[in-house]
């Protein structure tokens, strides 16, 4: 991951993601779903004002992603 900060590991609803900030792009993050079935699968997020994301922001982004992958999550209780 050149141009990326060292990733942090975040777990939401039993799923694990490595989250890495882009060095040259404040407020931009790559989320790699390390516990998912497909290697390298994940998503990208960015803040509109370039501010760094908090842990709560990362957890919310991951939960939203997981609820899109499995819509049943959106109707279940949220745990993180």
C-alpha positions as CSV (number, residue, x, y, z in Angstrom):
1,X,0.0,0.0,0.0
2,X,2.3,2.8,-1.1
3,X,1.1,6.2,-0.3
4,X,-0.9,4.8,2.6
5,X,-0.5,5.2,6.3
6,X,-0.1,2.0,8.3
7,X,-3.6,0.4,8.6
8,X,-5.6,0.1,11.8
9,X,-7.7,-3.0,12.4
10,X,-11.4,-2.3,13.1
11,X,-14.0,-5.0,13.9
12,X,-17.8,-4.4,13.4
13,X,-20.4,-7.1,13.9
14,X,-17.8,-9.8,13.9
15,X,-16.3,-8.6,10.6
16,X,-12.7,-7.4,10.4
17,X,-11.4,-4.5,8.3
18,X,-7.9,-3.0,7.8
19,X,-8.4,0.8,7.5
20,X,-5.6,2.8,5.9
21,X,-5.5,6.6,5.4
22,X,-4.0,8.0,2.2
23,X,-1.0,10.0,3.0
24,X,-1.4,12.6,0.3
25,X,-5.2,12.9,0.6
26,X,-6.4,14.0,4.0
27,X,-9.7,12.4,5.0
28,X,-9.5,9.6,2.5
29,X,-9.5,6.0,3.6
30,X,-9.3,2.5,2.1
31,X,-11.1,-0.3,3.9
32,X,-10.0,-3.9,3.2
33,X,-12.4,-6.5,4.4
34,X,-9.9,-9.0,5.8
35,X,-12.5,-11.4,7.2
36,X,-14.6,-11.4,4.0
37,X,-14.7,-14.3,1.5
38,X,-13.0,-12.5,-1.3
39,X,-9.4,-11.3,-0.9
40,X,-8.8,-7.6,-1.4
41,X,-12.6,-6.8,-1.3
42,X,-13.5,-3.6,0.4
43,X,-14.4,0.1,-0.2
44,X,-13.1,3.7,-0.1
45,X,-14.4,6.7,1.8
46,X,-13.6,10.3,2.0
47,X,-14.8,13.3,4.1
48,X,-16.1,16.3,2.2
49,X,-13.9,18.7,4.3
50,X,-10.7,16.5,4.5
51,X,-11.0,16.1,8.3
52,X,-9.6,12.8,9.8
53,X,-12.2,10.2,10.6
54,X,-12.8,9.1,14.2
55,X,-13.1,5.5,15.2
56,X,-16.9,6.1,15.4
57,X,-16.8,7.4,11.8
58,X,-14.9,4.2,10.7
59,X,-17.4,1.9,12.5
60,X,-20.3,3.8,10.9
61,X,-18.8,3.5,7.4
62,X,-18.1,-0.2,7.9
63,X,-21.6,-0.9,9.2
64,X,-23.2,1.0,6.3
65,X,-21.1,-1.1,3.9
66,X,-22.0,-4.4,5.6
67,X,-25.7,-3.4,5.5
68,X,-25.4,-2.9,1.7
69,X,-23.7,-6.3,1.3
70,X,-26.3,-8.0,3.4
71,X,-29.5,-5.9,3.7
72,X,-30.7,-8.1,6.6
73,X,-28.1,-6.3,8.7
74,X,-29.9,-3.0,8.2
75,X,-32.9,-4.4,10.0
76,X,-31.0,-6.2,12.8
77,X,-29.6,-4.5,15.9
78,X,-26.3,-2.8,15.4
79,X,-23.4,-4.0,17.6
80,X,-20.0,-2.5,17.7
